[in-house]
Amino acid sequence: MTTKILIADDNPMVRHYLGQLLSTHLGWEVCEAADGKDAVLKTRQLSPDVVVLDFLMPGCNGIEAAREISKTCPNTPMLLCTIYLSPQLLDLARKAGIAGALSKGELNHLVQGVEAVLAGNTFFPAIAS
């Protein structure tokens, strides 16, 4: 069975890199969205098993996209992957329905984060305490 992961980031090089990291996991298929609005649209179209969202994207940021995805696809787990992690952002992320967060400086934990939210768990860094 294939697990479909949607990566939403406005930087094509970052999307490509995250996709390479995740596609090394057996059975994971990666699709991409160019921004938050595209992420909402593709979540509705593709029904991914998990969505990985950047925070700062033009038009519709990751928190706004997560709110929309939570409304239309409430069972789709989401992971925020951004360089701008702060306790305030993590609080907003949780309230928007995001199940986990990860700094782009800690991408060695990306697979672990995706596995956690796929299993129905949360995945938040220590600064969230």
Residue frames as a rotation matrix with the C-alpha (Angstrom) as fourth column:
MET 1
0.579 0.816 0.000 0.00
0.816 -0.579 0.000 0.00
0.000 0.000 -1.000 0.00
THR 2
-0.364 -0.708 0.605 1.35
0.711 -0.631 -0.311 3.41
0.602 0.317 0.733 -0.97
THR 3
0.203 0.321 -0.925 1.33
0.825 -0.566 -0.015 6.35
-0.528 -0.760 -0.379 1.44
LYS 4
0.183 -0.045 0.982 0.77
0.783 -0.597 -0.173 9.65
0.594 0.801 -0.074 -0.36
ILE 5
0.015 -0.287 -0.958 2.55
0.805 -0.565 0.182 12.72
-0.593 -0.774 0.222 1.06
LEU 6
0.604 0.219 0.767 1.84
0.651 -0.690 -0.316 16.24
0.460 0.690 -0.559 -0.17
ILE 7
-0.255 -0.752 -0.608 4.64
0.890 -0.429 0.157 18.79
-0.378 -0.501 0.779 0.31
ALA 8
0.711 0.491 0.503 3.66
0.634 -0.757 -0.157 22.47
0.304 0.431 -0.850 0.16
ASP 9
0.096 -0.717 -0.690 6.52
0.557 -0.536 0.634 24.96
-0.825 -0.445 0.348 -0.05
ASP 10
0.899 0.311 -0.308 6.92
-0.034 -0.653 -0.757 27.99
-0.437 0.691 -0.576 -2.32
ASN 11
0.084 -0.940 -0.330 10.60
-0.889 -0.220 0.402 27.18
-0.451 0.260 -0.854 -2.93
PRO 12
0.779 0.283 -0.560 10.93
-0.563 0.708 -0.426 24.51
0.276 0.647 0.711 -5.66
MET 13
-0.175 -0.915 -0.364 14.40
-0.442 0.403 -0.801 23.50
0.880 0.020 -0.475 -4.45
VAL 14
-0.644 0.022 0.765 13.08
-0.754 0.154 -0.639 22.92
-0.132 -0.988 -0.082 -0.91
ARG 15
0.478 0.872 0.106 10.13
-0.806 0.484 -0.341 20.90
-0.349 0.077 0.934 -2.25
HIS 16
0.535 -0.352 -0.768 12.53
-0.476 0.625 -0.618 18.80
0.698 0.696 0.167 -4.30
TYR 17
-0.559 -0.821 0.113 14.86
-0.519 0.240 -0.821 18.23
0.647 -0.518 -0.560 -1.33
LEU 18
-0.364 0.510 0.779 12.02
-0.823 0.215 -0.525 17.30
-0.435 -0.833 0.342 1.04
GLY 19
0.679 0.643 -0.355 10.61
-0.732 0.557 -0.393 15.02
-0.055 0.526 0.849 -1.64
GLN 20
0.096 -0.737 -0.669 13.96
-0.448 0.568 -0.690 13.27
0.889 0.366 -0.276 -1.99
LEU 21
-0.742 -0.370 0.559 14.18
-0.647 0.178 -0.741 12.77
0.174 -0.912 -0.371 1.78
LEU 22
-0.098 0.820 0.564 10.68
-0.778 0.290 -0.557 11.34
-0.620 -0.493 0.610 2.01
SER 23
0.646 0.412 -0.642 10.73
-0.751 0.497 -0.436 9.21
0.139 0.764 0.630 -1.14
THR 24
-0.454 -0.832 -0.319 13.61
-0.667 0.555 -0.497 7.16
0.590 -0.013 -0.807 0.26
HIS 25
-0.549 0.366 0.751 11.05
-0.605 0.446 -0.660 5.65
-0.577 -0.816 -0.024 2.66
LEU 26
-0.990 0.140 0.033 9.65
0.131 0.777 0.616 2.46
0.061 0.614 -0.787 1.16
GLY 27
-0.362 0.932 0.030 6.04
0.930 0.360 0.070 2.85
0.054 0.053 -0.997 0.08
TRP 28
0.072 0.373 -0.925 5.90
0.418 -0.853 -0.312 6.65
-0.906 -0.364 -0.217 0.26
GLU 29
-0.123 -0.001 0.992 4.87
0.970 -0.211 0.120 8.62
0.209 0.977 0.027 -2.81
VAL 30
-0.408 -0.137 -0.902 5.46
0.515 -0.851 -0.104 12.38
-0.754 -0.507 0.418 -2.81
CYS 31
0.173 0.430 0.886 3.41
0.916 -0.400 0.015 15.06
0.361 0.809 -0.464 -4.59
GLU 32
-0.714 -0.601 -0.359 4.03
0.681 -0.715 -0.159 18.79
-0.161 -0.358 0.920 -4.49
ALA 33
0.585 0.796 0.157 2.10
0.807 -0.590 -0.023 22.03
0.074 0.140 -0.987 -4.03
ALA 34
-0.166 -0.732 0.661 3.60
0.691 -0.564 -0.451 25.44
0.703 0.382 0.600 -4.83
ASP 35
-0.785 -0.036 0.618 1.86
-0.339 -0.811 -0.477 27.39
0.519 -0.584 0.625 -2.04
GLY 36
-0.852 0.446 0.275 -0.91
-0.181 0.242 -0.953 27.27
-0.492 -0.861 -0.126 0.55
LYS 37
0.055 0.922 -0.383 -3.79
-0.840 -0.165 -0.517 27.66
-0.540 0.350 0.765 -1.91
ASP 38
-0.056 -0.185 -0.981 -2.33
-0.800 0.596 -0.067 24.93
0.597 0.781 -0.181 -4.09
ALA 39
-0.946 -0.324 -0.016 -1.99
-0.235 0.720 -0.653 22.73
0.223 -0.614 -0.757 -0.99
VAL 40
-0.433 0.870 0.236 -5.68
-0.463 0.010 -0.886 23.14
-0.773 -0.493 0.399 -0.14
LEU 41
0.304 0.544 -0.782 -6.70
-0.942 0.053 -0.330 22.38
-0.138 0.837 0.529 -3.74
LYS 42
-0.245 -0.490 -0.837 -4.40
-0.644 0.727 -0.237 19.35
0.725 0.480 -0.494 -4.09
THR 43
-0.917 0.016 0.399 -5.44
-0.331 0.531 -0.780 17.97
-0.224 -0.847 -0.482 -0.70
ARG 44
0.022 0.999 0.043 -9.03
-0.630 0.047 -0.775 17.95
-0.776 -0.010 0.630 -1.93
GLN 45
0.430 0.139 -0.892 -8.05
-0.891 0.223 -0.395 16.44
0.144 0.965 0.219 -5.29
LEU 46
-0.145 -0.701 -0.698 -5.43
-0.553 0.642 -0.530 13.88
0.820 0.309 -0.481 -4.25
SER 47
0.846 0.495 0.199 -6.54
-0.400 0.341 0.851 12.91
0.353 -0.799 0.487 -0.71
PRO 48
-0.121 -0.965 -0.231 -2.96
-0.362 0.260 -0.895 12.58
0.924 -0.025 -0.381 0.60
ASP 49
0.372 0.171 -0.912 -2.28
0.635 0.670 0.384 10.58
0.677 -0.722 0.141 3.75
VAL 50
0.269 -0.316 -0.910 -0.30
0.781 -0.481 0.398 13.49
-0.563 -0.818 0.117 5.22
VAL 51
0.731 -0.056 0.680 0.44
0.425 -0.743 -0.518 17.12
0.534 0.667 -0.519 4.26
VAL 52
-0.031 -0.812 -0.583 3.78
0.939 -0.223 0.261 18.80
-0.341 -0.540 0.769 5.02
LEU 53
0.743 0.451 0.494 3.35
0.590 -0.791 -0.163 22.59
0.317 0.413 -0.854 5.04
ASP 54
-0.584 -0.800 0.137 5.80
0.689 -0.577 -0.438 25.46
0.430 -0.162 0.888 5.05
PHE 55
-0.078 0.557 -0.827 4.71
0.787 -0.474 -0.394 28.49
-0.611 -0.682 -0.402 7.09
LEU 56
-0.043 0.010 -0.999 5.69
-0.219 -0.976 0.000 31.53
-0.975 0.219 0.045 5.00
MET 57
-0.573 -0.032 0.819 4.20
0.754 0.371 0.542 31.18
-0.321 0.928 -0.189 1.53
PRO 58
-0.961 0.208 -0.183 2.72
-0.255 -0.922 0.292 33.90
-0.108 0.327 0.939 -0.69
GLY 59
-0.472 0.860 -0.196 -1.04
-0.426 -0.027 0.904 34.29
0.772 0.510 0.379 -0.87
CYS 60
0.720 0.688 0.094 -1.94
-0.485 0.401 0.777 31.73
0.497 -0.605 0.622 1.79
ASN 61
-0.268 -0.902 0.337 0.49
-0.905 0.116 -0.409 30.75
0.330 -0.415 -0.848 4.53
GLY 62
-0.720 -0.141 -0.680 0.77
-0.088 0.990 -0.112 27.30
0.689 -0.021 -0.725 6.10
ILE 63
-0.895 0.438 -0.077 -1.50
0.122 0.076 -0.990 28.12
-0.428 -0.895 -0.122 9.06
GLU 64
-0.246 0.829 -0.501 -4.24
-0.805 -0.463 -0.370 29.49
-0.539 0.312 0.782 6.78
ALA 65
-0.304 0.077 -0.949 -3.91
-0.741 0.608 0.287 26.44
0.599 0.790 -0.128 4.52
ALA 66
-0.943 -0.093 -0.319 -4.10
0.112 0.815 -0.568 24.13
0.313 -0.572 -0.759 7.54
ARG 67
-0.644 0.765 -0.031 -7.34
-0.308 -0.296 -0.904 25.78
-0.701 -0.572 0.426 8.68
GLU 68
0.003 0.641 -0.768 -8.90
-0.994 -0.079 -0.070 25.21
-0.106 0.764 0.637 5.25
ILE 69
-0.495 -0.256 -0.831 -7.63
-0.448 0.894 -0.008 21.63
0.744 0.368 -0.557 5.03
SER 70
-0.992 0.120 0.040 -8.99
0.015 0.428 -0.904 20.92
-0.125 -0.896 -0.427 8.54
LYS 71
-0.319 0.932 -0.172 -12.44
-0.689 -0.353 -0.633 22.09
-0.650 -0.083 0.755 7.44
THR 72
0.343 0.519 -0.783 -12.67
-0.938 0.233 -0.256 19.99
0.049 0.822 0.567 4.27
CYS 73
0.321 -0.327 -0.889 -10.38
-0.119 0.917 -0.380 17.05
0.940 0.228 0.255 5.11
PRO 74
0.554 -0.036 0.832 -10.43
-0.777 -0.381 0.501 16.84
0.299 -0.924 -0.239 8.92
ASN 75
0.912 -0.188 0.364 -8.80
-0.028 0.858 0.513 13.40
-0.408 -0.479 0.777 9.04
THR 76
0.655 -0.728 0.203 -5.72
0.408 0.115 -0.906 14.43
0.636 0.676 0.372 7.05
PRO 77
0.620 -0.482 -0.619 -2.75
0.621 -0.180 0.763 14.86
-0.479 -0.857 0.188 9.42
MET 78
0.795 -0.354 0.492 -0.49
0.145 -0.677 -0.721 17.85
0.589 0.645 -0.487 8.82
LEU 79
0.337 -0.802 -0.493 3.11
0.875 0.073 0.479 18.62
-0.348 -0.593 0.726 9.74
LEU 80
0.996 -0.076 -0.054 4.49
-0.088 -0.961 -0.262 22.17
-0.032 0.266 -0.963 9.72
CYS 81
0.323 -0.939 0.122 8.05
0.907 0.343 0.245 22.37
-0.272 0.032 0.962 8.40
THR 82
0.831 0.081 0.550 9.49
0.268 -0.925 -0.268 25.88
0.487 0.370 -0.791 8.69
ILE 83
-0.292 -0.955 -0.059 12.53
0.614 -0.139 -0.777 27.88
0.733 -0.263 0.627 9.74
TYR 84
-0.485 0.165 0.859 10.32
-0.395 -0.917 -0.047 30.19
0.780 -0.362 0.510 11.81
LEU 85
0.072 0.533 -0.843 9.45
0.580 0.666 0.470 28.01
0.812 -0.523 -0.261 14.81
SER 86
-0.760 -0.193 0.621 8.38
-0.381 -0.641 -0.666 29.83
0.527 -0.742 0.414 17.95
PRO 87
-0.871 0.484 -0.089 6.06
0.365 0.513 -0.777 28.94
-0.330 -0.709 -0.623 20.85
GLN 88
-0.300 0.787 -0.540 3.48
-0.445 -0.616 -0.650 31.38
-0.844 0.045 0.535 19.40
LEU 89
-0.316 0.138 -0.939 3.61
-0.933 0.137 0.334 29.76
0.174 0.981 0.085 15.95
LEU 90
-0.926 -0.044 -0.376 3.33
-0.004 0.994 -0.106 26.30
0.379 -0.096 -0.921 17.48
ASP 91
-0.659 0.744 -0.115 0.24
0.135 -0.034 -0.990 27.41
-0.740 -0.668 -0.078 19.39
LEU 92
-0.093 0.596 -0.798 -1.31
-0.839 -0.478 -0.259 28.73
-0.536 0.646 0.544 16.15
ALA 93
-0.624 -0.230 -0.747 -0.35
-0.666 0.656 0.354 25.49
0.409 0.719 -0.563 14.39
ARG 94
-0.958 0.282 -0.045 -2.09
0.259 0.791 -0.555 23.33
-0.121 -0.543 -0.831 17.00
LYS 95
-0.343 0.875 -0.342 -5.21
-0.100 -0.397 -0.913 25.50
-0.934 -0.279 0.223 16.87
ALA 96
-0.108 0.251 -0.962 -5.25
-0.962 -0.269 0.038 25.18
-0.250 0.930 0.271 13.06
GLY 97
0.839 0.510 0.191 -5.27
-0.471 0.856 -0.216 21.37
-0.273 0.091 0.958 13.30
ILE 98
0.294 -0.821 -0.488 -1.58
-0.607 0.234 -0.759 20.72
0.738 0.520 -0.430 12.65
ALA 99
0.965 0.171 -0.200 -0.38
-0.002 0.765 0.644 17.55
0.263 -0.620 0.739 14.41
GLY 100
0.467 -0.865 -0.184 3.34
0.764 0.291 0.576 18.28
-0.445 -0.410 0.796 14.38
ALA 101
0.969 -0.234 -0.073 6.04
-0.243 -0.873 -0.424 20.80
0.035 0.429 -0.903 13.63
LEU 102
0.478 -0.860 0.178 9.65
0.790 0.510 0.341 20.67
-0.384 -0.023 0.923 12.59
SER 103
0.480 -0.433 -0.763 12.36
-0.346 -0.893 0.289 23.22
-0.806 0.126 -0.578 11.99
LYS 104
0.961 -0.186 -0.207 14.01
-0.159 0.241 -0.957 23.12
0.228 0.952 0.202 8.57
GLY 105
0.074 -0.970 0.232 17.24
-0.918 -0.157 -0.364 23.01
0.390 -0.186 -0.902 10.56
GLU 106
-0.397 -0.120 0.910 16.18
-0.659 0.727 -0.192 19.59
-0.638 -0.676 -0.368 11.89
LEU 107
0.244 0.561 -0.791 15.29
-0.964 0.229 -0.135 17.85
0.106 0.795 0.597 8.63
ASN 108
-0.731 -0.525 -0.436 17.01
-0.449 0.851 -0.272 14.70
0.514 -0.003 -0.858 9.86
HIS 109
-0.838 0.500 0.220 13.79
0.007 0.413 -0.911 14.24
-0.546 -0.761 -0.349 11.90
LEU 110
-0.489 0.679 -0.547 11.42
-0.868 -0.439 0.231 14.72
-0.084 0.588 0.805 8.94
VAL 111
-0.436 0.316 -0.842 10.73
-0.262 0.851 0.455 11.02
0.861 0.419 -0.289 8.35
GLN 112
-0.831 0.091 -0.549 10.20
0.530 0.429 -0.732 10.51
0.169 -0.899 -0.405 12.10
GLY 113
-0.776 0.554 -0.302 7.75
-0.311 -0.752 -0.581 13.45
-0.549 -0.357 0.756 12.16
VAL 114
-0.353 0.646 -0.677 5.77
-0.868 0.044 0.494 12.14
0.349 0.762 0.545 9.20
GLU 115
-0.581 0.103 -0.808 5.67
0.149 0.989 0.019 8.64
0.800 -0.109 -0.589 10.73
ALA 116
-0.927 0.200 -0.317 4.40
0.306 -0.082 -0.948 10.10
-0.216 -0.976 0.015 14.02
VAL 117
-0.542 0.770 -0.337 1.51
-0.660 -0.638 -0.397 12.06
-0.521 0.007 0.854 12.50
LEU 118
-0.376 0.383 -0.843 0.61
-0.666 0.521 0.534 9.17
0.644 0.763 0.059 10.18
ALA 119
-0.675 0.051 -0.736 0.31
0.392 0.870 -0.300 6.99
0.625 -0.491 -0.607 13.29
GLY 120
0.385 0.918 0.098 -2.09
0.449 -0.279 0.849 9.50
0.806 -0.283 -0.520 14.85
ASN 121
0.225 -0.396 -0.890 0.47
0.946 -0.132 0.297 10.97
-0.235 -0.909 0.345 17.25
THR 122
0.999 -0.017 -0.033 1.76
-0.022 -0.985 -0.171 14.51
-0.030 0.171 -0.985 17.65
PHE 123
0.252 -0.963 0.095 5.30
0.966 0.243 -0.093 15.62
0.066 0.115 0.991 16.89
PHE 124
0.889 0.053 0.455 6.30
0.046 -0.999 0.028 18.94
0.456 -0.004 -0.890 18.45
PRO 125
-0.067 -0.997 -0.031 9.78
0.310 0.009 -0.951 20.17
0.948 -0.073 0.308 19.40
ALA 126
-0.275 -0.153 -0.949 10.83
0.944 0.142 -0.297 20.91
0.181 -0.978 0.106 22.96
ILE 127
-0.987 -0.131 0.093 10.24
0.114 -0.978 -0.173 24.67
0.113 -0.160 0.981 22.57
ALA 128
-0.296 0.953 0.061 6.52
-0.086 -0.091 0.992 23.88
0.951 0.288 0.109 22.52
SER 129
-0.184 0.225 -0.957 6.53
0.849 0.527 -0.039 23.08
0.496 -0.819 -0.288 26.24
